[in-house]
Amino acid sequence: MRLAKYLAHSGVASRRRAEELITAGRVTVAGAVVTDPARDVGEESGVEVDGRPVAPEPREIWMLNKPAGVVSTAREPGRRPAVTDLVSSKRRLYPVGRLDADSTGLLLLTNDGELANRLTHPRYEISRTYRVRLRHSPDEAELGALRDGVMLDDGGLTLPALVERRSPRVIELTLREGRNRQVRRMAEAIGNEVVSLTRIRFASLELGRLGEGEARPLGTPELRRLWKDARLDERGGGR
């Protein structure tokens, strides 16, 4: 197995982050620094990161209903709680993507770096659906702009989106990309403001009745659907 993939499967980091650790010289194999992410290794190779041995661990993926005020990191240097504090697992989990501290809803946590990379990489255009309460009721022209794509403050044009009105000021917005604070910036682009934001769907998974602050491991049928969303077979390998 390639070194970067080995680290991802060991729960160290996502594939991209694992490649960064390797090129930074923080990974050794049999006591020697290795900077090639494609180096073939196995459990007997003596892989270490920052002097700590690593080995593949059983893969887990959890669904969390993130409350407001909780940060989407594996650890928080300040006083705010981190999403990993809300999951009862002994594995080294990390969030798949992120939600702003003020945002709530469906967030996945896993130690499967390959799956996390597939679910967040722009190439795969994994859908995400948000229930958004706006400051002002948008008119049809503004909703049409969101559907067609709007220009953000950095000059980037968003991909076309699905938009459904649920009440005068509440919409459901489905995106196929995950730019930083994208929903809030899209609202600003049409002269509006987000009052509250909840992710209710990620790929084929729905938040459902999971209570705020609660987490649960995914069941086998959900995992199979998620692997299909990420274009992975049931063993977690790429097709």
N, C-alpha and C positions, 0 to 999 in steps of 0.2 A: 504494500500500500504506500502511496506517496506520502511524504512527511507531513505536508499541510493537511491532507485529508485525515491522516492518523491523529493529528492534534485536534482537529475538529470532532472526530469521533470519540476522542477522549474527554470531550467537554471542556477543553481549554479555552476555545474561542471559536468564532465563525471561521470559515475557510479563508476569507480575506484577511481577517485579523491574524490568523495563524501564519499566513505568508509574511505579514509585517514583522511578527515576532522572529521568524526565521531569518529574514534578511537583516534584521537588527543584531543578529549574532547572539540571541538569547537562548538558542536551542542547541543542545549537544546530543550526539549519538555516540554511544560507547566512549564518552568522555571527551570527544572532539567536537568543536563548534562546526555546525553545518549551516550553510547559508543558501542551499539549494532546496526550494520547496518540493521539487520533484524527486528527491532522494527516496529510494525504496527502503522501507523499514517495516518491522514487525514487532510483536510484543517482546521478542528476545533481543531486540536491538539496543536496549538501554537508552531510551529517549528521555531527556530531561529538559525542563524549561526553568530557567533561573535556578538550576541546581536541584529542582524537585522532580522526581521520577513521575512519568505519566503513562497511563495505560488505558485502553478503551474500557468504558464502563457501560452498563446497560443504558440504552437511550430512553429518555422520558420526554414527554411533551404535555404541558399543562395549559388549561384555559383559566384565565383570571379575569374577574370583573374589577378593573382597577378603579379605586376611589380617587376623588380629587385630592391633591396635596401629596400624593405618592409619586415618586420619581421613577422613570423607566430605566433604571440602571441595576446592575448586579450588586452594587454597593454605593452608598451615598456618603461623601466626605463630610457633609454638614449634618444638620439635625433632622432633616426630613426623612421619613421612612422610605425604603426602596421596595420595589415590587417583589423581589426575592424574599423579603421578610414575611410575605403573605402566603407563601407556598410551603407546605409541609413535606419537604423532600430533603434527603441527605445528599443528593447529587449537586454538582456545580452548575446550576441553571443560570441562564441569562435570557433577557427578553428578545423576542423576534421583532425587530424594529422598535418603535417607541411611540408613546403617547405623551403629549405635553403634561406637565404636572397638574394643570388645571382641567385637563380632559379626563374623561372616564370611559369605562367600557372594556370591550374584549381585547385582551392582550395575551399572546402566547409566550410561554417560557419553555426552554428546552436545553438539553446538553448535546443535541444533534446538530453539529455545525453545518453539515452538508444540507440538511433540510432548511435550516435557518437562512442559509445563503440563497437557496432557491426561492424561498418565500419573500425575500426582500430585494433581490436583484432586479433592477428595472427591466432586464431582458424578458422576464417571465410575466410581467404585467399582471401580478396577482391583485384581484379586486379587493377593495375595502369599502364598507358602507358605513356612513356616519349619519346619526340623527342630530340635526343642527337647529338650534333655536337662535333666530336672528333678532337684532335690535329693531329692525323695521320690516314690515311685510314687503317682500320683493315683488315687483311686477313681472309680467310674462317676458318682457324684453330682457330683464336682468336674469331670469331663470334660463332663457335661451342663450345668453352669453356664457353662463356656467356650463351649459350642455355643449356648446361649441368649442370652448376653451377661452380662457382669459389671460391677459398679459400680467404677470406678477411684477412686483417692485424691482426684481433683479433683471427684468427684461426677458424672462423665460415664459414661453407660452405653454399653458397646461394642455394635457390631452383631453379630448372630448370626454364628458362625464354623463352619467345617468342622474337625472334630478327628478324627484317626485315631491309634490307639495302635500304635506300632511295636515296642515292648518295654516291660517294666514301667515304666521311667522316661523313655522317649523317645516323644514324640508329634510328629505333623505337624499344624501349625495353619495354616489358610488364612483370611486376613483380607481384607476389602474396604475397609479404611481404613488410614491410616498415622499414628496419633498418636505423639507423642514417647515412645520406650521402651515402646511399647504391650505387646509380648509379655511383657516382664519385669514390667510392672505388672499384667497379667492373671494371671500366675503368683502374684504376691503377693496378689492379690484372693482366691485360693482357698487361701491359707496355704502356698504353695510358693515355690520359688526356682529361677531359671534358672541352670544350670551352664554350658551352652554353647548357642549359638544360631547357626544357619546358614540363610540364605535360599537355598532350592533352586529357587524358581520365581517369576517375575514376569510377570503377564499370561500370554501363551501361550509364553513363553520358559522353558526349563529349563537349569539350570546344567550338567547332564550331566557329562562327564569333564574339563571345563576345570580345569587344575591351580591350586592355591592361588597367588595372586600373578600368574597369567597373565591376559591380556586378548586379545580378538580382535574385529575388526569384524563386525557382523552381515551375513549374506548376504541376497540379495534376497528369498528366500521368507520369511525371518524378519522382514525389514522390512515386507513386505506384511501378515503376520499382526499385527505390532505396530501398524501404521497402522489395521488393522481393529479391534483392541482399543481404540484411542484414538478410534475413529469418525472417522477421516480417510481421504480418498481417497489414491490412490497418488502424487499430487503433493504430499501433505502439507497440502492445504487442507481446511478443515472442510466437512462435509457439511451 
